[in-house]
Amino acid sequence: MFPYKDENPTLATPWATMLLIGINVVAWIMVQGMGGEPRLSASVCELGLIPGEFFGRIPAGTTLPLSPVTTCVIGSEPAWYTPVTSMFLHGGWMHLIGNMWFLWIFGNNIEDSMGHGRYIAFYLLCGLAAAAVQAFLDPSSPIPMVGASGAISGVMGAYVLLYPRVQVHMLVVLVIFITRIRVPAFLMLGYWFLLQLLGGAMTAGSEEGGVAFWAHVGGFLAGAALIGLFQDRRLVAEHRALARTM
């Protein structure tokens, strides 16, 4: 199932959401070479979050293979900035497009609920919380973490609390059968959160790369916890009033 729109109007142009999408796209093009090697692997090595390097669990000089043609050498000092830079990098086209699509669908309404500046601070804090959960659960991991999905999970955690009954339009693909359905946000996002918990449990202890399920869980819970502090109740009230009139 894949969401393609929601029935949730916006009060104002979501400039911050568009800015965040723009930064991710520019980073993909200018820093990661649109997925071409060796720039993709080099960006993941230098700007991705490697828990074992960040916590000093991997000796300096250790070589980690990232691709058949690229290796990553662990530095002598932890790269303190990687929890932030990692959330603006991606591992492939579909990774980028999927994340930006979810950010656009759910981010504009959360930006509406708190204003542009608060929303950016909220987004970054959720991304940091997501990275922290994933890293602390496996502090010796040599696997680089990249992607905006932890921060976007925080946006989704806030959305399910503020607008649980908003209808989300889903595209359902079952082999060759394709249909569209509408479900309330709490059902769609609750199902998504359950999948992240199951994915995290099934991959616990794995040394293979893949989806950072616990980052998604951490980001979602952070968003749900922080929305009470970051929401502007006046804006939320205006937003809900607009939704009732449409």
Residue pairs with C-beta under 8 A, 6 or more apart in sequence:
1 170
1 171
1 172
1 181
1 188
1 191
2 170
2 171
2 173
3 102
3 105
3 168
3 169
3 170
3 171
3 188
4 105
4 169
4 170
4 171
5 105
5 168
5 169
6 105
6 106
6 109
6 166
6 167
6 168
6 169
6 185
7 166
7 167
7 168
7 169
7 182
7 243
8 109
8 163
8 166
8 243
9 239
9 242
9 243
9 246
10 108
10 109
10 112
10 239
11 112
11 235
11 238
11 239
11 242
12 112
14 107
14 108
14 111
14 112
15 116
16 111
16 116
16 117
16 119
16 120
16 123
17 103
17 104
17 107
17 108
17 111
17 119
19 120
20 103
20 107
20 120
20 123
20 148
21 100
21 103
21 104
23 88
24 88
24 90
24 96
24 99
24 100
24 148
25 96
25 100
27 88
27 89
28 34
28 35
28 89
28 90
28 96
31 39
31 43
31 47
31 89
32 39
32 40
32 43
32 89
32 90
33 39
33 40
33 43
34 93
35 92
35 93
37 67
37 69
37 70
38 67
38 69
38 70
40 67
40 91
41 66
41 67
41 69
41 70
41 72
42 70
43 89
44 66
44 72
44 89
44 91
44 144
44 146
45 64
45 66
45 70
45 72
45 73
45 144
46 79
47 79
47 81
47 82
47 85
47 86
47 89
47 146
48 82
48 85
48 86
48 89
48 144
48 145
48 146
49 82
49 83
49 86
49 131
49 135
49 144
49 145
49 146
50 58
50 64
50 72
50 74
50 82
50 141
50 142
50 143
50 144
50 145
51 57
51 134
51 135
51 138
51 139
51 140
51 141
51 143
51 145
52 58
52 74
52 139
52 140
52 141
52 142
53 74
53 75
53 78
53 79
53 142
54 78
54 79
54 82
54 83
54 135
55 78
55 135
55 139
55 140
56 78
57 139
57 140
58 74
58 140
58 142
59 74
60 74
60 75
60 76
61 73
61 74
61 76
62 73
62 74
62 142
63 71
63 72
63 73
63 74
64 71
64 72
64 73
64 74
64 142
65 71
65 72
66 72
66 144
72 144
83 127
83 128
83 131
83 132
83 135
84 124
84 127
84 128
86 131
86 144
86 145
86 146
86 147
87 124
87 127
87 130
87 131
87 146
87 147
87 148
87 150
87 151
88 148
89 146
89 147
90 96
90 99
90 146
90 147
90 148
91 146
91 147
95 147
99 147
99 148
99 149
99 152
100 148
102 149
102 152
102 155
102 156
103 148
103 152
103 155
105 168
106 152
106 155
106 156
106 159
107 119
107 123
107 152
107 155
109 159
109 162
109 163
109 166
109 239
110 119
110 122
110 155
110 158
110 159
110 162
110 227
111 119
112 235
112 239
113 158
113 162
113 227
113 231
113 232
113 235
113 236
113 239
114 122
114 230
114 231
114 232
114 235
115 232
115 235
118 230
118 232
119 230
121 230
122 154
122 158
122 223
122 226
122 227
122 230
123 151
123 154
123 155
124 151
125 154
125 222
125 226
126 150
126 151
126 153
126 154
126 155
126 157
126 219
126 222
126 223
126 226
127 148
127 150
127 151
127 154
127 219
129 150
129 154
129 218
129 219
129 221
129 222
130 149
130 150
130 151
130 153
130 154
130 212
130 215
130 216
130 218
130 219
130 222
131 145
131 150
131 215
131 218
132 218
133 214
133 215
133 217
133 218
133 219
134 145
134 150
134 212
134 214
134 215
134 218
135 141
135 145
137 214
141 207
143 207
143 208
143 209
145 212
145 215
147 212
147 215
149 212
149 215
149 216
149 219
150 212
150 215
150 216
150 218
150 219
151 219
152 219
153 196
153 215
153 216
153 217
153 218
153 219
153 220
153 223
154 219
154 220
154 222
154 223
154 226
155 223
156 189
156 192
156 220
156 223
157 189
157 219
157 220
157 221
157 222
157 223
157 224
157 225
157 227
158 223
158 224
158 226
158 227
158 230
158 231
159 185
159 189
159 223
160 185
160 186
160 189
160 190
160 224
161 224
161 227
162 227
162 231
162 236
163 185
163 243
164 184
164 185
164 186
165 184
165 185
165 186
166 184
166 185
166 243
167 182
167 183
167 184
167 185
168 182
168 183
168 184
168 185
168 188
169 180
169 181
169 182
170 180
170 181
170 182
170 183
170 188
171 178
171 179
171 180
172 178
172 179
172 180
172 181
193 217
193 220
196 213
196 214
196 216
196 217
196 220
197 213
197 217
199 211
199 213
200 213
200 214
200 216
200 217
203 210
203 211
203 213
